[in-house]
């Protein structure tokens, strides 16, 4: 087995430092600045590409942080085994085992899959809320609240139009 060269270590350390700086910068950006939700490198589309890829209502939610009307999503009544995936990039977000009926009119979950989401402070309605977005494409999914059931006590209140359901046997 060959030893890594000094150059390889420098490249690794340089990349590591770049990622660390980017992570710190991400946390320091203002909450209402859209750049705080940058997509993962390698999954960035232009606005025109997003408009081609998504239906108008999905585009409004995922790319412009709109909210679908309550009780309008067919995912509210989805109770099969499977995964809820991002409507923008198909990243698995929530397992059906964490879904519950919150009575709010939006699909709700007690937890997300590992590394599936990002969060940021949202003050768009004059109060502080926690926005949830896709970790891969940065598409707006909804908000998380601390009034959910056990075991987490959280309610991930998601826009159904921002997701698709993939059933499992």
N, C-alpha and C positions, 0 to 999 in steps of 0.2 A: 504494500500500500504506500502511495506517495504522500509526502507531507504537503499541506497547502503552502503555496508560496506567499511571501510577504505581500505581493500585489493582490492576491486573492483576499487576504485578511483586510487590506486597506479598502478594497472594493466593498466587502461586506460591511465594515465599520462605517464607511461613507454612506451606504444605503440605509443602514440602521439609524444613523444620525439624521438623515433626511426624513425618514419616517417619523422619528421622535419629534423633530421640529415641526413637521406638518401636523402631528397630533396635538401638540401644544397650541399651535396657531389656530387649529380648528376650535379648540375650547375657548380661545380668547376673542373669536369673532362675535360681533353683536348678534343677539338672538333673532332680530328681525331682518337680518341680512341673508338673502337667499344663498350666498356663497357658503354659508355655514352648513349647507346640505349638499356638498359636492359629491358627485357620483364616484364610485370606485374607478381608479384609472383602468382603462381597458373596457369600461362599459359607459361610455359617454356618447350620447346622440345629440345631434343638432335639434333645435326646436322643430324644424321642418320634418326631420326623421321621426320625432316623437308624434307629431300630428298625423303622419302617415300610419304609424304603428298602432295608435290608440283610437278608440271611438271617442267622439267629442266629450261625453260625460267623464270617461276614464281620464282623458287628457286634462280636463278641468280639475279633477281631484288629484291625480298623481303629479302633475307638473305645475299646477297653479294653487294647490292647497285648498281647493273648494271642498264643500261637504255635500254629499248626496242627501236627498230628502229622507227622513226617517221612515222605516218600514217599507222602503222601496226595493231593497235588495233581495233577490232570491236566496242569497247565502244565509239570510236570517233563519230560514227553515231547512237548512242543510244539516242533516244529522248522521250521515254515513261516515264510516271510517275513512280517513284520508288526510290530505294536507291542503292547507290554504296557502297558495303561492302568490307572489307579486304579479299583478296584472301587467306590469311594465317589462319585467325581465325574467319571470318564472322562478325566482329564488324562493325556496320553501320558507315560509314565515311562521306558521302556526300549525300544530297538530290538532286534529279534530277532538282529541281527548281533553283539550284545554278549553274548548268552546262551551259557553253557557248562555242561557237566555237572561239578559240583563233587564229586559223590558224597555230598553231605550230606543229600540228601532234600528239599531246597527249591530252587526255581528260582533260579539264580545268574547274575549279570551282571558284566561287567568295568567297565561305565560306565553312566551314566544320560544321559537327554536334557537339554539345557540348561534351567535354571530349573525342573526337574521335581520336585526333592526338597529337603527340608530335613534337617538333621542336628542332633542334640543328644546330650549325654553321658547315658548310661543306667547307673546303678549299682544297678539293681533286683536283680541276682543277687549283689551283694557284690563285683563287679569292674567296672572301667570298660570299657564298650563304647560304640559309636557307633550310636545309633538312627537309622533312616531313616524319614522321613514324607513324605507328599504335600505339595508346596508349596502346593496350592490348598485342600484341605479338611483338612489336618493329620492325615489318617488314617495310623495306624501301618502300615508296610510290612514292616519287618524290621530288619536290622543290616548294617553294612558292616565288613569285616575286611581286613587288609593281607596276606592269604595267597593272593591270586588270581594268575592268569596274566598274562603280558605282554599288552598294552602298559602297563596301568595298575598291575598288581600288586594290584588290589583285587578283593574278592569281595562283591558286593551280594547278600546272602543274604535273599531275599524270601519272604514267605508268599504262596503261590499264591492263596489265598482272598481276598487283599487286592487282586487284580488280575483283569483280563479280557484276553483276547488278541483283537486285531483283525487279521485276515489282510490282506495286500496282494498284489495281482496282480503 
